[in-house]
Amino acid sequence: MRPSPLLGPRTVVALIALATTTGCTATTSLSAARVPTPVLLGPVDRIGGHRAGGERTIAHLSKEVSDLVTVSETKSRHGNFVVIKREYSQLSTGSGEVSREILTLTKGQADRDVRVDALPAGTYVMIFGGFATSNVWVGVEGDVVEVNHARR
């Protein structure tokens, strides 16, 4: 009796290689496009400005974007032929939510800034027999502050 070709060692190795290359090459980006409010890294008052201080915190921003990629493979034998079926899918979430949340929290007012405190990011790859999945995510956390931009 011959071994089943459905989940042989070559299939598992191919899925591992495919999942890890997919996970390593998939890119996820986080942007605050088309918002009139400055989004600043750290406690500074505008680019080239002085160190911030004395602002009133209005709200807290915490959003995340992610890309999920899945790959599955099935094999079936039809007479002398082996049919391999691979399916790929990708789901991207949160890409427009960061800008929408910034506009909601700041109301587009010029006297409000977003001060970013953290940019958490991560990834994972899981493989189950003929199925592999990879997830890549990045987030933004910070405070929306009301500032007085008058120079001293």
C-alpha positions as CSV (number, residue, x, y, z in Angstrom):
1,M,0.0,0.0,0.0
2,R,1.3,3.4,-1.0
3,P,1.3,6.4,1.5
4,S,-1.3,9.1,0.9
5,P,0.0,12.1,-1.0
6,L,-2.5,14.4,0.8
7,L,-0.2,15.7,3.5
8,G,3.2,14.4,2.8
9,P,6.4,16.0,4.0
10,R,6.8,18.0,0.8
11,T,3.4,19.6,1.3
12,V,4.1,20.5,4.9
13,V,7.5,22.0,4.0
14,A,6.0,23.9,1.1
15,L,3.3,25.3,3.4
16,I,5.8,26.4,6.0
17,A,7.9,28.1,3.3
18,L,4.9,29.8,1.8
19,A,3.5,30.9,5.1
20,T,6.8,32.3,6.4
21,T,7.6,34.1,3.2
22,T,4.0,35.5,3.1
23,G,4.3,36.6,6.7
24,C,7.7,38.2,6.2
25,T,6.9,40.0,3.0
26,A,3.4,41.2,3.9
27,T,3.5,44.8,4.8
28,T,1.2,46.7,7.0
29,S,1.2,50.5,7.3
30,L,-0.5,52.9,9.6
31,S,-1.2,56.4,8.4
32,A,-3.2,59.4,9.3
33,A,-4.0,60.6,5.9
34,R,-6.0,63.8,5.1
35,V,-6.2,65.0,8.7
36,P,-5.5,68.7,9.4
37,T,-4.3,67.9,12.9
38,P,-0.6,67.4,13.6
39,V,0.2,63.8,14.7
40,L,3.5,64.1,16.7
41,L,5.8,61.5,18.2
42,G,6.4,62.4,21.8
43,P,5.7,65.5,23.9
44,V,6.7,68.3,21.4
45,D,4.9,71.4,20.3
46,R,5.0,71.1,16.5
47,I,8.1,70.2,14.4
48,G,10.9,72.5,15.3
49,G,9.0,73.7,18.3
50,H,9.8,73.7,22.0
51,R,9.1,70.9,24.4
52,A,5.4,70.6,25.2
53,G,3.9,71.3,28.6
54,G,0.8,72.6,30.2
55,E,-1.7,71.1,27.7
56,R,-5.1,69.9,28.5
57,T,-5.8,66.2,27.5
58,I,-9.1,65.9,25.6
59,A,-9.2,62.2,24.7
60,H,-7.1,59.1,24.2
61,L,-6.4,57.6,20.8
62,S,-5.9,53.8,20.5
63,K,-6.3,52.2,17.0
64,E,-4.8,49.2,15.2
65,V,-4.5,48.1,11.6
66,S,-3.8,44.5,10.5
67,D,-3.3,42.3,7.5
68,L,-4.3,38.6,7.8
69,V,-3.2,36.2,5.0
70,T,-4.3,32.6,4.8
71,V,-3.1,29.8,2.5
72,S,-4.7,26.4,2.2
73,E,-3.7,23.4,0.0
74,T,-5.6,20.2,-0.8
75,K,-4.5,17.3,-3.0
76,S,-6.7,14.8,-4.6
77,R,-5.9,11.9,-7.0
78,H,-7.8,11.5,-10.2
79,G,-6.5,8.3,-12.0
80,N,-2.9,8.8,-12.7
81,F,-3.0,12.5,-11.9
82,V,-2.6,14.4,-8.6
83,V,-4.6,17.7,-8.5
84,I,-3.3,20.3,-6.2
85,K,-5.6,23.2,-5.2
86,R,-4.2,26.2,-3.4
87,E,-6.3,29.0,-2.1
88,Y,-5.0,32.4,-0.9
89,S,-6.9,35.1,0.9
90,Q,-6.0,38.4,2.5
91,L,-8.1,40.6,4.9
92,S,-6.9,44.1,5.7
93,T,-8.7,46.0,8.5
94,G,-8.5,49.4,10.1
95,S,-6.8,51.3,7.3
96,G,-9.3,54.2,7.2
97,E,-10.2,54.0,10.9
98,V,-7.1,55.8,12.2
99,S,-7.9,59.0,10.2
100,R,-11.6,58.8,11.1
101,E,-10.8,58.4,14.8
102,I,-8.3,61.4,14.7
103,L,-10.9,63.6,13.0
104,T,-13.6,62.5,15.5
105,L,-11.4,63.1,18.5
106,T,-9.9,66.4,17.4
107,K,-13.0,67.7,15.5
108,G,-10.4,69.1,13.0
109,Q,-9.6,72.0,15.3
110,A,-6.3,73.8,14.9
111,D,-5.6,74.0,18.7
112,R,-5.6,70.2,19.1
113,D,-2.7,67.9,18.5
114,V,-2.3,64.1,18.7
115,R,0.8,63.1,20.8
116,V,1.8,59.6,20.1
117,D,3.1,57.6,23.0
118,A,3.4,54.1,21.6
119,L,3.4,52.3,18.2
120,P,2.8,48.6,19.2
121,A,3.4,46.1,16.4
122,G,3.6,42.3,16.0
123,T,3.2,39.3,13.8
124,Y,2.6,35.6,13.9
125,V,2.5,32.6,11.6
126,M,0.5,29.4,12.4
127,I,0.5,26.2,10.3
128,F,-2.0,23.4,10.7
129,G,-1.5,20.5,8.2
130,G,-2.7,21.9,4.9
131,F,-3.6,25.4,6.2
132,A,-1.3,28.3,7.1
133,T,-2.2,31.8,8.4
134,S,-0.1,34.9,9.0
135,N,-1.1,38.1,10.8
136,V,0.8,41.4,10.8
137,W,-0.5,44.4,12.8
138,V,0.6,47.9,14.0
139,G,-1.2,50.2,16.3
140,V,-1.1,53.8,17.5
141,E,-1.7,55.0,21.1
142,G,-1.5,58.5,22.4
143,D,-3.4,61.5,23.7
144,V,-5.3,64.3,22.0
145,V,-4.3,67.5,23.7
146,E,-5.6,71.1,23.5
147,V,-2.6,73.5,23.1
148,N,-1.9,77.2,23.0
149,H,0.4,77.7,20.0
150,A,1.2,81.3,20.8
151,R,5.0,81.7,21.0
152,R,6.6,83.3,24.0
